[in-house]
Amino acid sequence: MGVSARNDDLAVRVARLDIMAAHVRPRDLATEVDAIRAVAEAAGVLPVVAVARALESALARGERGVIVSGWISMLGEAAGCGRSDAAASNAFLAAGALRYN
C-alpha cells in the first residue's frame, strides 16, 4: 500500500469515527480509535499514532463532547498532513494540549 492509499484509508476511518462519535458509547469509540492507531503504527504514520493515543487518553478520562470531537478533528488533520516524523507528532500533540487540555 502506497503512502497516498495509506493516508486515504486512515482518512476514511477517521471520517467514520467522527460519524460514530454522536451515536456510540465511549468504549466503542475507543475500540475504533485503537484500530486506527494500530493501522497508523503499522504504516509508520507517527502523527496519527500520537493523536490517537491522546484521544484514547481523553476517552479514558471520561471526556465527552467538544473535547472528543476536537481530538477526532485533529486526528483527521494528522492523517492528512502527509508527514510521518516525530516533529509533526510533537506539533500535533502540542496544539491539542493547548486546545483540549
N, C-alpha and C positions, 0 to 999 in steps of 0.2 A: 504494500500500500504506500503510495507516494505521500509527500507532505501535504499537498492540497487535499487529497482524498481523506487523509487522516484528520485534518482540521475540519473538513466538511462533516465528517462523521461526528466529531466532537460537538460541532455547532448544532447539528440536528439533535443530538442527545440533550444538549443544554436547552434548546427550544422546547423539547418535550418536558424537561424538568420544570421549566417556567410555567407551562400549562398545568402540570400536575400540582404545582405548589398551592393552587387555590382549592384543590379538591381532595387531597390525600393527607393522611396522618404524617406527622414529622418523621416517624421511623421509616415510613415508606419513601419519603424524600431522601432520608439518609442512605437507604439502600441504593437508590438510583445515583446519588452523589458518589457513593463508594464505587459503583460500576464505572462511572465517568472517570474517576480518579485512577482506577486500575487501567483503563484503556489509555489514558494520557501517560501514565507511568510507563507502560509497556512501549509506548511510542516515543518516549523521551520529551514530552511536551511539559517542561517543568513549570511554566506559569499556571497551567491548568491544574497540575498536581497541587501546587501551593494554595491556590484559591479554593480548590475542592476541600483540602484539609481545613482551611479556615471556615468554610461553610459547614463542614461536619462538626467542627467545634461549636459553632453558633447553634446548630440544631441540638447538640448535646447539652448546651447550657439552657435550653428551653426557649431560645429566641424564636420569634414568630414575626409575621407581617413584613413591615418595611425593611427590617434588617435582613431577613432571609431573602426577600426579593432583591435587595441591593447586592448581596453576595452572589445570587444567581445571575444578575446582570453583569457583574464583574467577571463571573465565570465565562460568560459568553464573550466578553471583551478579551479575556485571556486566550480563549480558543481561537479567536480571530486575529490576534496580534501578529502572528507569523514569526514569533521568536520563541526559542526554546532554551534560553540561557538563564543562569541564576540571577543576573542583574534584572532581567524582566520580571522574574518571580518576586524578587525583593521589592520592586517598584509597585507591583500589584498589591502585595501584602501591606506595604506602607500606605498606599492610597485607601485600601479597605480599612485599615486601622484608624485612619483619620475620619473616614466617613461613618463607620458602623460600630466602632467600639467606644 
